[in-house]
């Protein structure tokens, strides 16, 4: 994630991730959280839109 590497906070839409295998998608979020930690925030697209208001 280039944004994190450049020092920016990054938001990932949890309901926007797709995979042909549900297990792969479910495994992705914990890996992202462990790898990037605090600079990456996970939320639904509805939560993202609410924050923009």
LINWOZI-V39228 format. One line per field, one symbol per residue. ss: DSSP state (H for helix, E for strand, C for the rest). phi: phi as a letter, one per 40 degrees, with the letter a starting at -180 (. if undefined). burial: I if it has 16 or more other C-alpha atoms within 10 Angstrom, else O. A space follows every 50 residues. Layout:
ss->???
phi->???
burial->???
//
This chain:
ss->CHHHHCCCCEEEEHHHCCCCCHHHHHHHHHHHHHHHHHHEEEECHHHHHH HHC
phi->.cdcccgccbbbcccbcbacbdcccccccccccccbgdcbbbaccccccc ccc
burial->OOOOOOOOOIOIOIOOOOOOOOOOOOOOOOOOOOOOOOOIOIOOOOOOOO OOO
//
